[in-house]
Amino acid sequence: MKLLIATGNAHKLEEIRQLFSVPGIDLIGLSDLPEPAPEVPETGLTFEANALQKAVGYAAFADMWALADDSGLVVDALDGEPGIYSARYAGTHGDDAGNNRKVLEKLVGVPDSERGGRFVCAVAIAHPDGTTRVLEAACEGRIDHEETGDHGFGYDPMFIPEGHAQSFGVLDAAIKAEISHRSKAVRAAADAWSELLLGH
């Protein structure tokens, strides 16, 4: 059985492939489809709504089960920004350097005690018949005063997860795979997979 991982982000695709470990499932990406997939708009106001929108849209297009996620950084001192706009916070989608710079500039002068935040991830699974399930998870932490390390992607180099003294950009990938928002949500989705299949 095939499950479409509905993302054009190569980093995210590889991460999900490693986390969604279910025997007998062939995980394919959008680039593996026989024809180019249209871009499904993300007009929701929450991570959950956007993940569901993408999963449902791509499941209908490809006529197969689809998994999509929407995730981002929520910073308390910035009233929840960048939130659902995390990927395009600086104006251009996927501009990691610009996004990180904007967050750090907005937090100049903010003490460690007020730099709390979290990564949030919503994972949605959808079938063309309308069956859906959404799982959401978070990873608490704080925003550092600068970027460190070159592991991961996105806001990883400036996010220090709770219980650690280094950013995801420095920490071993195995640690991130255990505690990150996406790992928790994707593993929950993998656990829910067999239950979803019962109705098909």
Backbone bond lengths (Angstrom), bond angles and torsions (degrees), N, CA, C in turn:
res aa  C-N    CA-C-N  psi(-1)  N-CA   C-N-CA  omega(-1)  CA-C   N-CA-C  phi
1 M - - - 1.462 - - 1.524 109.96 -
2 K 1.326 115.66 142.37 1.460 120.08 -179.87 1.526 111.02 -103.82
3 L 1.327 114.55 144.14 1.460 121.39 174.95 1.519 106.53 -128.05
4 L 1.319 116.07 121.34 1.456 121.30 -179.24 1.522 110.10 -83.02
5 I 1.335 116.77 121.77 1.457 121.56 173.82 1.532 105.69 -90.04
6 A 1.303 115.97 105.97 1.461 121.70 -169.19 1.529 112.40 -84.32
7 T 1.326 115.61 73.78 1.454 119.71 175.34 1.519 109.52 -147.88
8 G 1.320 115.54 149.09 1.456 120.83 175.38 1.511 110.36 -100.26
9 N 1.337 116.57 -0.57 1.459 122.47 -178.93 1.534 108.89 -85.92
10 A 1.336 116.46 111.35 1.463 120.94 -175.89 1.523 112.44 -61.95
11 H 1.358 116.63 -37.42 1.470 120.51 178.63 1.528 110.39 -62.27
12 K 1.328 114.46 -46.04 1.464 119.84 -177.62 1.533 110.86 -66.61
13 L 1.333 116.13 -40.18 1.465 120.64 179.48 1.521 110.78 -59.87
14 E 1.320 116.56 -46.35 1.458 120.81 -179.20 1.527 111.01 -65.16
15 E 1.334 116.18 -39.87 1.462 120.37 179.98 1.523 110.71 -63.77
16 I 1.331 116.67 -44.17 1.464 120.63 -179.53 1.522 110.55 -67.29
17 R 1.330 117.28 -38.38 1.466 120.49 178.39 1.530 111.13 -59.33
18 Q 1.313 116.49 -37.25 1.459 120.33 -179.17 1.532 111.47 -74.02
19 L 1.324 116.22 -31.02 1.463 120.38 -174.76 1.530 113.79 -87.66
20 F 1.344 116.72 -33.74 1.465 120.65 -176.03 1.529 108.08 -88.87
21 S 1.308 114.05 76.62 1.463 120.17 -174.75 1.523 110.19 -96.30
22 V 1.338 115.28 93.13 1.465 120.51 -179.99 1.533 108.17 -129.01
23 P 1.324 117.96 123.32 1.471 121.08 -179.28 1.529 111.78 -58.74
24 G 1.331 115.89 140.46 1.456 120.41 175.01 1.515 115.61 82.56
25 I 1.331 116.89 4.54 1.459 120.27 -179.64 1.521 109.52 -109.65
26 D 1.338 115.53 127.22 1.460 121.50 176.59 1.532 107.70 -97.41
27 L 1.321 116.07 109.19 1.463 120.33 -178.83 1.521 109.50 -86.68
28 I 1.330 116.33 119.91 1.460 120.62 -179.98 1.533 109.80 -119.42
29 G 1.328 115.49 155.40 1.457 120.97 178.86 1.519 110.99 -103.12
30 L 1.318 116.68 174.40 1.464 121.06 -179.76 1.520 111.45 -59.42
31 S 1.335 117.13 -33.57 1.465 120.39 -178.91 1.526 112.41 -71.30
32 D 1.338 117.31 -12.73 1.463 121.06 179.30 1.527 112.75 -87.28
33 L 1.325 116.94 -8.42 1.460 120.60 -179.66 1.528 109.89 -72.24
34 P 1.343 117.64 149.68 1.465 121.05 -177.45 1.534 114.05 -65.63
35 E 1.320 116.67 -24.52 1.469 119.59 177.07 1.525 109.36 -133.86
36 P 1.338 116.59 151.21 1.472 120.11 -177.87 1.524 111.84 -57.30
37 A 1.314 116.00 133.57 1.459 120.69 179.83 1.531 109.87 -85.21
38 P 1.317 117.65 138.49 1.463 119.72 176.63 1.520 109.42 -69.82
39 E 1.304 117.19 156.40 1.460 119.98 177.71 1.516 108.88 -79.29
40 V 1.313 116.45 122.87 1.462 120.80 178.55 1.524 108.04 -83.35
41 P 1.327 118.02 124.18 1.461 120.19 -178.44 1.523 112.49 -64.59
42 E 1.323 115.56 146.02 1.464 121.57 175.87 1.528 107.41 -111.86
43 T 1.317 115.35 93.59 1.463 119.89 -176.31 1.527 112.36 -111.14
44 G 1.335 116.31 5.54 1.461 119.73 -179.85 1.518 111.78 -71.86
45 L 1.316 116.26 163.25 1.461 121.55 -179.39 1.528 112.10 -103.71
46 T 1.339 115.53 3.34 1.465 120.11 178.32 1.528 108.63 -136.83
47 F 1.338 116.38 162.02 1.461 120.55 175.86 1.527 109.82 -59.85
48 E 1.330 116.07 -42.24 1.467 121.16 -178.62 1.520 111.64 -60.23
49 A 1.340 116.28 -46.21 1.468 120.59 -178.08 1.525 111.29 -63.38
50 N 1.326 116.92 -41.60 1.464 120.06 -179.20 1.527 112.07 -69.20
51 A 1.326 117.17 -40.56 1.464 120.21 178.56 1.524 110.30 -62.45
52 L 1.322 115.62 -43.03 1.465 120.88 -179.78 1.523 111.01 -64.96
53 Q 1.320 116.03 -41.62 1.464 121.64 179.61 1.535 110.15 -58.80
54 K 1.328 115.74 -45.55 1.469 119.89 -178.95 1.527 111.57 -69.00
55 A 1.322 117.28 -44.83 1.468 120.06 -178.24 1.527 111.08 -61.86
56 V 1.311 116.88 -45.41 1.468 121.38 -179.54 1.531 110.52 -64.65
57 G 1.332 116.09 -43.84 1.467 120.20 -178.62 1.513 112.92 -63.32
58 Y 1.333 116.71 -45.32 1.461 119.85 -178.23 1.522 112.27 -75.83
59 A 1.330 117.70 -30.11 1.464 120.23 175.67 1.528 109.53 -63.38
60 A 1.325 116.20 -41.52 1.465 121.08 179.52 1.528 110.78 -67.21
61 F 1.340 116.43 -42.14 1.461 120.38 -178.41 1.520 111.54 -65.67
62 A 1.330 116.85 -46.97 1.465 121.15 -174.71 1.525 113.09 -88.58
63 D 1.334 117.05 -9.41 1.460 122.77 -177.89 1.528 111.39 55.50
64 M 1.327 114.97 48.59 1.464 120.89 176.99 1.524 108.64 -157.28
65 W 1.341 116.20 169.45 1.452 119.93 173.64 1.521 109.44 -57.47
66 A 1.316 116.77 139.92 1.466 120.76 177.59 1.525 109.69 -135.15
67 L 1.323 114.54 143.76 1.460 121.49 176.76 1.525 107.68 -120.22
68 A 1.316 116.05 130.52 1.466 120.10 178.14 1.518 108.67 -136.41
69 D 1.318 115.73 150.59 1.458 118.33 176.68 1.522 109.69 -128.31
70 D 1.293 114.77 156.00 1.458 120.17 169.72 1.521 104.73 -133.76
71 S 1.299 115.21 129.10 1.451 118.42 -175.21 1.508 110.30 -145.85
72 G 1.318 115.01 164.65 1.455 118.31 179.30 1.512 112.06 -179.66
73 L 1.302 113.43 -179.02 1.457 122.01 -178.33 1.529 109.77 -101.75
74 V 1.313 116.04 131.81 1.467 122.21 177.92 1.522 107.23 -116.54
75 V 1.335 116.93 116.17 1.467 121.55 -177.29 1.526 109.43 -108.97
76 D 1.329 115.88 121.62 1.466 120.69 -175.63 1.530 112.61 -59.35
77 A 1.336 117.00 -43.91 1.466 120.75 -176.76 1.530 112.68 -69.17
78 L 1.331 116.73 -13.74 1.463 121.30 179.03 1.525 111.13 -107.63
79 D 1.328 115.38 23.98 1.475 121.21 179.58 1.526 112.68 54.46
80 G 1.335 115.39 38.48 1.459 119.44 175.97 1.520 115.21 93.59
81 E 1.326 116.82 -7.95 1.467 118.41 177.35 1.526 109.10 -70.16
82 P 1.339 117.70 157.34 1.460 128.30 -5.13 1.530 114.33 -76.37
83 G 1.316 118.06 -14.62 1.470 121.36 173.35 1.514 113.73 54.93
84 I 1.349 116.18 -132.16 1.466 120.36 -176.80 1.525 112.17 -68.38
85 Y 1.333 116.77 -9.85 1.471 120.11 178.40 1.531 111.62 -98.68
86 S 1.332 117.16 16.08 1.464 121.62 -174.55 1.525 113.75 -53.62
87 A 1.331 117.44 -42.64 1.466 120.28 -175.58 1.524 112.90 -71.75
88 R 1.328 116.75 -21.35 1.470 119.98 -176.96 1.536 111.81 -128.13
89 Y 1.314 116.26 28.68 1.463 121.97 -174.83 1.523 112.42 -59.08
90 A 1.330 117.27 -37.94 1.468 120.73 -178.25 1.532 112.14 -86.82
91 G 1.328 117.11 -0.86 1.460 120.01 176.52 1.512 115.19 116.88
92 T 1.331 117.51 -29.56 1.462 121.72 179.76 1.523 109.51 -115.95
93 H 1.328 117.05 129.48 1.464 120.85 -177.59 1.521 110.69 -61.16
94 G 1.334 115.60 127.92 1.453 120.42 176.02 1.519 115.77 83.11
95 D 1.335 117.70 10.82 1.477 120.83 179.04 1.527 108.71 -84.45
96 D 1.339 116.47 80.01 1.467 120.78 -175.95 1.521 112.50 -56.49
97 A 1.333 116.62 -46.25 1.465 120.28 -177.74 1.524 111.21 -62.20
98 G 1.315 116.62 -43.89 1.464 120.80 179.61 1.516 112.18 -67.12
99 N 1.330 116.46 -40.79 1.467 120.78 178.95 1.522 111.08 -62.29
100 N 1.335 115.95 -47.02 1.465 120.49 -179.93 1.524 111.24 -62.25
101 R 1.319 115.39 -43.78 1.461 120.26 -179.26 1.530 111.09 -61.08
102 K 1.324 116.89 -40.84 1.463 120.68 -178.77 1.528 111.05 -64.41
103 V 1.348 116.92 -43.56 1.466 120.25 179.32 1.526 110.17 -63.25
104 L 1.326 116.57 -47.62 1.463 120.65 -178.16 1.528 111.43 -62.53
105 E 1.327 116.80 -38.77 1.469 120.19 179.22 1.526 110.66 -65.61
106 K 1.320 116.90 -39.22 1.465 120.43 179.88 1.526 112.41 -69.50
107 L 1.338 116.13 -21.18 1.465 120.29 -177.54 1.535 112.79 -101.01
108 V 1.318 117.29 7.43 1.467 119.97 178.56 1.526 109.46 -58.09
109 G 1.330 116.64 127.74 1.457 120.72 178.96 1.516 114.77 88.61
110 V 1.332 117.01 -9.06 1.470 120.45 179.16 1.525 108.16 -82.08
111 P 1.342 118.37 124.01 1.471 121.29 -177.18 1.526 112.46 -70.13
112 D 1.332 115.60 160.93 1.463 121.43 -179.02 1.527 112.32 -53.00
113 S 1.322 115.87 -37.51 1.467 120.21 -176.44 1.524 112.78 -64.69
114 E 1.340 117.16 -16.69 1.467 120.90 -178.53 1.527 112.17 -116.78
115 R 1.338 117.07 15.99 1.457 120.48 -177.32 1.529 112.00 -102.89
116 G 1.329 116.30 24.05 1.460 120.59 -179.39 1.514 112.44 -66.96
117 G 1.311 115.10 153.73 1.456 120.52 177.74 1.512 109.63 -175.97
118 R 1.294 115.32 -174.51 1.459 119.57 -178.79 1.518 110.24 -157.89
119 F 1.317 114.05 150.51 1.454 120.93 167.60 1.523 106.06 -88.32
120 V 1.324 117.05 135.48 1.462 122.04 178.38 1.528 108.51 -123.11
121 C 1.318 116.27 139.42 1.461 120.39 178.26 1.521 109.80 -137.14
122 A 1.314 115.85 129.92 1.461 121.80 172.37 1.520 107.13 -113.67
123 V 1.328 117.02 127.77 1.457 122.38 178.00 1.516 108.08 -114.10
124 A 1.326 115.70 127.31 1.466 120.95 179.26 1.523 109.46 -116.83
125 I 1.316 115.77 138.84 1.467 122.29 173.59 1.526 106.52 -118.05
126 A 1.334 115.90 133.25 1.466 119.28 -178.59 1.520 110.86 -137.77
127 H 1.331 115.54 149.28 1.457 123.12 175.72 1.530 107.27 -116.30
128 P 1.321 117.81 150.31 1.474 119.57 179.60 1.526 114.25 -55.47
129 D 1.335 117.34 -22.92 1.473 118.89 -179.31 1.521 113.10 -80.14
130 G 1.341 117.14 -1.15 1.462 120.10 177.30 1.519 114.21 104.00
131 T 1.326 117.79 -5.25 1.466 121.00 176.43 1.528 109.33 -67.04
132 T 1.321 116.88 130.57 1.471 119.81 178.78 1.522 110.81 -141.55
133 R 1.325 114.74 159.03 1.461 122.23 173.40 1.524 107.17 -151.73
134 V 1.319 116.55 136.97 1.469 120.48 178.18 1.522 109.12 -125.08
135 L 1.317 116.36 132.48 1.462 123.18 177.43 1.526 107.81 -121.78
136 E 1.322 117.48 135.00 1.463 120.27 -178.99 1.526 110.19 -126.72
137 A 1.321 116.18 143.40 1.465 121.33 179.32 1.520 109.44 -146.88
138 A 1.327 115.84 161.99 1.467 120.73 -179.33 1.526 110.28 -137.78
139 C 1.311 115.05 158.08 1.462 122.22 174.46 1.526 106.43 -128.27
140 E 1.334 116.43 112.23 1.458 121.60 -177.52 1.526 111.02 -78.38
141 G 1.323 115.64 153.24 1.461 119.78 178.07 1.516 111.00 178.58
142 R 1.329 114.91 -153.88 1.463 119.65 177.33 1.521 109.83 -145.47
143 I 1.319 114.60 162.05 1.459 120.60 -178.16 1.523 109.01 -95.03
144 D 1.330 116.37 125.50 1.457 121.41 -179.90 1.534 109.56 -73.07
145 H 1.337 116.83 173.69 1.467 121.52 -179.85 1.521 111.70 -87.58
146 E 1.324 116.54 -7.92 1.466 121.05 178.78 1.519 109.20 -156.59
147 E 1.318 115.50 169.50 1.458 120.51 177.58 1.530 109.27 -87.49
148 T 1.330 116.24 139.09 1.464 120.42 177.45 1.522 109.36 -137.60
149 G 1.327 116.07 141.84 1.452 120.91 177.04 1.516 113.40 80.45
150 D 1.323 114.85 166.69 1.466 119.52 -179.45 1.528 112.91 -130.23
151 H 1.336 116.01 18.51 1.465 119.36 174.79 1.524 108.92 -81.43
152 G 1.310 115.85 159.88 1.456 120.03 175.76 1.509 112.91 70.05
153 F 1.336 115.50 -155.45 1.461 120.97 -178.76 1.515 108.57 -158.96
154 G 1.313 116.64 176.57 1.462 120.31 178.96 1.520 112.11 63.54
155 Y 1.323 115.58 -129.99 1.465 121.22 -176.71 1.539 113.00 -86.14
156 D 1.327 117.56 4.64 1.470 120.89 -176.42 1.534 114.40 -51.14
157 P 1.353 119.75 -42.57 1.464 119.72 -175.61 1.531 115.14 -67.48
158 M 1.338 117.58 -11.41 1.467 118.67 -179.17 1.526 112.40 -117.35
159 F 1.327 117.39 3.36 1.464 120.89 -177.70 1.528 110.42 -106.66
160 I 1.327 115.74 119.53 1.464 121.41 177.99 1.533 108.37 -103.10
161 P 1.332 117.14 109.87 1.465 119.31 -177.75 1.528 111.94 -68.63
162 E 1.308 114.48 150.14 1.468 122.08 179.70 1.525 110.27 -54.03
163 G 1.339 115.65 134.63 1.456 120.17 178.34 1.515 113.49 89.40
164 H 1.332 116.49 0.78 1.465 120.78 179.81 1.524 110.10 -129.11
165 A 1.320 115.99 160.44 1.465 120.94 -178.84 1.521 112.22 -108.39
166 Q 1.336 116.73 -3.59 1.457 121.23 -178.87 1.522 110.67 -122.85
167 S 1.332 114.86 159.82 1.463 120.10 -178.73 1.530 110.96 -77.80
168 F 1.337 115.22 167.12 1.461 119.96 174.67 1.533 110.21 -63.03
169 G 1.325 116.98 -20.53 1.452 120.72 178.18 1.515 112.24 -71.40
170 V 1.334 116.80 -19.60 1.465 122.49 -178.93 1.531 111.25 -107.17
171 L 1.330 116.63 -40.08 1.468 121.08 -175.76 1.523 112.43 -59.59
172 D 1.306 115.64 150.59 1.454 121.84 178.65 1.529 110.19 -60.45
173 A 1.316 116.31 142.63 1.463 121.45 -178.38 1.522 112.11 -57.88
174 A 1.330 116.70 -30.10 1.466 120.44 -179.77 1.529 111.11 -65.31
175 I 1.327 116.46 -33.47 1.465 120.58 178.54 1.527 109.32 -69.13
176 K 1.322 115.38 -45.40 1.468 119.06 178.76 1.529 110.66 -60.80
177 A 1.337 115.81 -41.42 1.460 119.83 -179.19 1.524 111.95 -62.22
178 E 1.317 116.30 -23.36 1.464 120.98 -178.65 1.522 112.37 -87.28
179 I 1.342 117.59 -37.52 1.465 119.60 -169.53 1.526 115.80 -115.86
180 S 1.317 118.81 -7.08 1.469 119.13 -174.34 1.524 112.39 -69.24
181 H 1.316 114.92 158.07 1.458 122.95 177.95 1.527 111.54 -57.54
182 R 1.345 116.05 -42.89 1.464 119.29 -177.99 1.522 111.01 -70.40
183 S 1.320 117.01 -39.24 1.469 118.99 -179.33 1.527 110.45 -63.36
184 K 1.328 116.48 -41.54 1.470 119.48 179.40 1.521 111.30 -64.57
185 A 1.342 116.74 -44.32 1.466 120.47 -177.22 1.527 111.80 -70.31
186 V 1.339 116.79 -40.69 1.471 119.98 -179.39 1.527 110.50 -68.82
187 R 1.337 117.10 -39.76 1.465 119.09 177.75 1.527 110.89 -64.55
188 A 1.331 116.19 -36.63 1.467 119.73 176.91 1.531 110.09 -65.10
189 A 1.334 115.90 -37.61 1.466 120.23 178.67 1.525 110.20 -67.14
190 A 1.325 116.33 -39.37 1.470 120.14 177.92 1.527 110.29 -63.20
191 D 1.333 116.50 -39.71 1.464 120.85 178.23 1.529 111.24 -64.91
192 A 1.345 116.52 -32.58 1.465 121.05 -177.76 1.529 112.25 -82.71
193 W 1.326 116.31 -12.08 1.460 121.34 -173.36 1.522 112.73 -58.73
194 S 1.340 117.75 -49.20 1.469 120.31 -177.15 1.524 111.40 -61.99
195 E 1.328 115.60 -35.79 1.471 119.74 178.24 1.521 110.69 -66.25
196 L 1.340 116.11 -39.56 1.464 119.84 178.58 1.523 111.31 -64.03
197 L 1.322 116.84 -37.54 1.464 120.51 -177.17 1.531 113.17 -70.22
198 L 1.314 116.65 -20.25 1.468 119.84 -178.17 1.525 111.90 -57.86
199 G 1.321 115.59 -30.87 1.467 118.67 -178.55 1.524 113.42 -85.87
200 H 1.349 117.29 5.66 1.469 119.12 -176.94 1.525 111.47 -128.00
